[in-house]
């Protein structure tokens, strides 16, 4: 939860950044070359790091026609299957994103824009968020099998 608590403030940084960009573009006729790109680089981590916490809250969009009516062992089974799928999804994300993030760090990859910032910090967030998603999915399995959620 602490990761999400820190991450949620990024939305205010992004909003302030975009407000600054709009004011400088339309009132001062001097747009920045870095504002929209920085907002994009910040939105990725905001979006990705919120996912594991959203899984904890049960806030993801779900088609729960069956699971909302299920009781007992069927409800537990559906919760475990959903968590196992989230666990597998996280594993696939780590499998494919970690090498790209490491490579971006090793090469000092940049965005190749006029501002040209390094982008490995943003790319590192995907495998980290996937790992956190896997941890939360494992916790969801534990909660489902124990019969309650804290």
C-alpha positions, 0 to 999 in steps of 0.5 A: 500500500505504501507504494501506491500512497507514494505513486498517487501523488504523480497524478498531481505532478502530471496535472500541474505539468500539463497546466504549465504546458497549456499556460506557456503554450497559449498565454505566453506562446512559448511551448516547452519541448519537454512538458508533454514528454515528461507527462507521458514518462510519469504517467506510465509509472503512475498507471503501472504501480497502481495496478497491484493496489487496485487488485488488492481493492478488487477494483479492476473491471471484471465480468462477475456474472458468475462469481457474484452469485457463487458461494462456498467452494465455487467462489473460492475456486473462481477467486483462486483462478483469477489470482493465478491468471494475474500471477501468470500475467505478471510472470509474462510481463517480467519475462519480456520487460526485464531484459528490455529494461536492463538493455535500456539501462546498459545502453543509456537509451534515450527517447531520441526527441529534442529533449532526449531524456534517458528512459530506463527509469520508466522502463524499469517500472514495468518489471517492478510493477509486474513483480508487485502484481505477482506478490499481490496475486499470491496474497489474493490466493492466500486470502481466498484459501483462508476464507477472508481478506484483511 
